[in-house]
């Protein structure tokens, strides 16, 4: 196996492994995913957030992994002994509600009611407990002086322009049903729905070798559709190839047959990002080839789940050192047009689906793009398993400057999400699995979700390294 395949495969496996958190938590929207036996569920189900830090009595000894010098709200907690699982200590996941608030949702007593296991379509029951406005709890514990719960900027779980993910909340219906998707440890894809009253249903799709998904409302129906690359290993020892599918998902958690998308790099692997590159209000697809220089090419969205003719643009140089850098989008030039961060360079968008080559991508790379200091210029942050979380403010010309300290992260946990958890208008960071309105512990086995609450100036309430 060559080095490139190992890096890319491992990166995607890490993302797909996050779905393990869904096994016991019945979130996004299935419970007890395939490959998750009862012992796995018991080990995951006890995850809890902030219980002892908020003064809540717990039946077992919960100990933060690290001693943080500040902002105890950034530390979830985990059961330190194995007996916690059998004691039934519940797990908490944060889920975005229709009013943009974030609720703490506990799922216990997860049970499967169909005889066919987790194959095909299956269903089950669970016992739910919900704590509304959990973001305000985090806000208070952080000691912030801003006003929580206003959500003046709306729900900030933006899906466009992000790297791929392993679980996603696709919609919350008017009846309060959560529709979502997840990938399990065996790289199988599931789509389904949770009814907060205590039932769930899901379907395991026939697609295999699925490591990551991208989401967006491609057909303007109000439910996010899935874009799913399928990895096809080489039979001759060469590089793998990829096939891209769109999957139309319905409000009841059912889905249509996957439809293959003709990509600009047919017969090869590719990097993918989803955003509106030509300013017509419809999501487009952006591609670069893997392991070689090549044109950044846009497939313009038609608005019905299909795409127009490819629009090739500037050639992106190869940077082997940064081959693991995902494509990310933002407004790096301050002109309101979507730009792209690649492994080698910033690409400045012209607003018509074409780009010009900008400055070199910062050597730090990037995990998340967002406007952390509310100046209208997108910033980047990095989250390195061994180095912590660092913020770099955009200057509006494709370059960046470091601000604030490097914040402690979770041991060995590079995943990161950005959203306004508490509704005070400032973006916060979630160290743990979190995309599209779902926030849950990462895959490091510690049962911790860490929250860095934003100050609105590019700094956060968090412990410095």
C-alpha positions, 0 to 999 in steps of 0.5 A, spaced: 500 500 500 502 506 498 503 512 502 498 516 499 493 511 500 494 510 507 494 517 509 487 518 505 484 512 507 486 513 515 483 520 514 477 518 512 477 512 517 477 517 522 471 521 520 467 514 519 469 512 526 465 518 529 459 514 527 461 509 533 458 515 537 451 514 534 451 506 536 449 507 543 446 514 543 441 513 537 442 520 534 443 522 527 438 518 527 439 511 528 441 507 534 445 501 535 448 501 528 451 495 524 457 492 527 455 495 534 454 490 539 451 491 546 457 491 549 459 497 545 453 500 546 454 500 554 461 503 553 458 509 549 451 510 552 454 513 559 457 519 556 455 525 560 457 533 559 458 537 565 455 534 570 460 535 576 462 541 573 455 544 574 454 541 581 450 535 579 451 529 583 453 523 579 453 516 582 461 514 579 467 518 579 468 522 573 475 525 572 476 530 566 482 527 562 486 534 563 486 539 568 484 545 565 487 552 568 480 556 565 473 555 562 471 548 566 465 549 561 470 546 555 470 539 559 465 534 558 466 528 563 467 520 562 465 514 567 472 512 570 470 505 571 467 500 567 461 499 572 458 505 570 456 502 564 452 497 567 449 502 572 446 505 566 449 512 567 446 516 561 449 519 555 448 526 553 448 529 546 447 536 543 442 537 538 439 543 534 432 545 535 427 548 530 428 555 534 436 554 533 437 553 541 441 547 542 438 541 547 441 536 551 438 530 549 439 523 553 438 516 550 437 510 554 434 503 554 436 503 546 432 497 543 431 493 537 424 491 535 426 488 528 428 481 527 433 482 521 438 486 526 441 492 523 440 490 515 436 493 510 430 497 514 430 496 521 427 500 527 427 500 535 425 504 541 429 508 546 427 512 552 429 520 551 430 525 556 431 532 553 434 539 557 432 545 553 437 551 552 443 547 554 447 552 550 445 557 555 448 552 561 454 552 557 454 560 556 453 561 564 458 556 566 463 560 561 462 566 565 460 570 558 457 577 559 454 577 552 446 575 552 445 568 550 439 565 546 438 571 541 440 567 535 440 574 531 444 570 526 440 564 525 442 557 526 449 557 524 450 550 522 453 551 516 454 545 511 457 548 505 464 549 504 466 544 510 470 537 509 466 531 509 463 528 515 461 521 518 454 523 521 449 529 519 442 531 521 439 532 515 432 536 517 428 537 523 421 536 521 415 540 523 413 534 527 419 534 531 422 528 527 430 528 526 432 526 519 439 524 519 445 519 516 451 516 519 457 511 517 459 505 521 465 502 523 464 498 517 464 503 512 456 502 511 451 508 510 445 509 514 439 513 513 433 514 518 429 518 523 428 519 530 421 520 533 423 524 540 417 520 543 421 514 543 422 510 536 426 510 530 427 507 524 433 506 519 435 503 513 442 500 511 444 502 504 447 497 499 453 502 498 459 499 501 466 503 502 463 509 504 468 513 508 465 520 508 459 524 506 457 531 504 451 534 505 447 540 502 440 542 500 441 540 492 434 540 490 431 546 494 426 541 498 428 543 505 431 537 507 439 536 506 441 531 500 447 527 501 453 527 496 457 520 498 464 518 494 465 511 494 472 508 494 474 503 489 481 500 491 485 498 485 486 491 483 493 492 480 496 496 486 495 503 484 491 508 486 484 507 488 478 511 484 472 514 487 465 514 484 460 520 487 453 519 488 447 523 490 442 521 495 435 524 495 432 524 502 425 525 504 422 528 511 420 521 513 427 518 513 426 514 507 431 515 501 431 514 493 436 510 489 443 513 489 444 516 483 451 517 480 454 523 478 459 524 472 465 527 476 471 531 472 476 526 474 473 520 472 477 514 474 481 517 479 480 519 486 478 527 487 478 532 493 471 535 493 467 541 496 460 543 496 458 551 496 455 556 491 461 558 487 457 562 481 452 566 486 446 563 483 443 561 490 444 553 488 449 549 491 455 547 486 461 542 487 468 543 486 473 538 485 481 537 485 485 531 483 489 527 488 496 526 488 497 530 482 496 538 480 490 539 476 485 544 475 480 546 480 473 544 476 466 546 478 460 542 476 454 548 477 448 546 481 441 546 477 437 546 483 434 539 482 439 535 484 443 535 478 449 539 475 451 542 469 457 542 464 464 542 468 467 549 469 475 548 469 479 553 472 486 555 475 491 549 476 492 547 483 499 546 484 501 539 488 503 540 495 505 533 497 506 535 504 499 537 505 496 532 501 491 531 507 488 538 507 481 538 505 478 543 500 475 548 505 471 555 502 470 562 505 471 569 503 478 570 504 478 576 499 473 580 503 469 581 496 463 577 498 465 571 493 467 564 495 474 562 495 477 556 496 483 553 501 487 548 498 493 544 500 497 548 496 494 555 495 488 560 496 484 560 490 480 567 489 473 566 486 471 571 481 463 569 482 462 565 476 465 559 478 472 560 476 478 562 480 485 565 480 491 563 484 492 566 490 497 566 496 500 559 498 496 556 504 498 557 511 503 552 513 499 550 519 493 548 514 486 549 516 481 545 520 475 550 520 473 556 516 469 562 519 469 569 521 471 568 529 472 576 530 466 578 526 469 583 521 467 580 515 473 576 513 473 569 514 479 566 519 481 559 519 483 555 525 487 548 526 486 543 531 492 538 531 492 532 536 499 534 539 498 541 538 492 544 540 487 549 537 490 555 534 486 561 531 489 565 525 485 571 523 484 573 515 487 579 513 482 580 507 488 578 502 488 571 503 493 571 508 492 570 516 495 572 522 495 568 529 491 571 535 490 569 542 493 563 545 493 555 543 488 552 546 488 545 549 484 540 546 482 533 547 488 528 547 489 525 540 483 528 538 483 533 531 476 533 530 473 540 530 466 544 529 464 551 529 457 554 531 454 559 535 452 554 541 449 559 546 446 564 541 450 570 543 452 572 536 459 569 537 461 563 534 464 557 538 468 551 537 466 544 539 472 539 540 469 533 538 464 530 533 459 535 530 456 537 524 450 540 521 446 540 528 449 534 532 454 535 537 457 529 541 463 526 543 469 524 539 472 517 537 478 517 542 474 513 547 474 518 553 467 520 552 468 527 552 466 533 548 469 540 549 467 547 548 471 553 547 466 559 548 467 565 543 468 572 545 467 575 538 474 577 537 478 571 535 479 569 542 475 563 546 474 562 553 479 556 554 485 553 557 491 555 554 496 549 552 
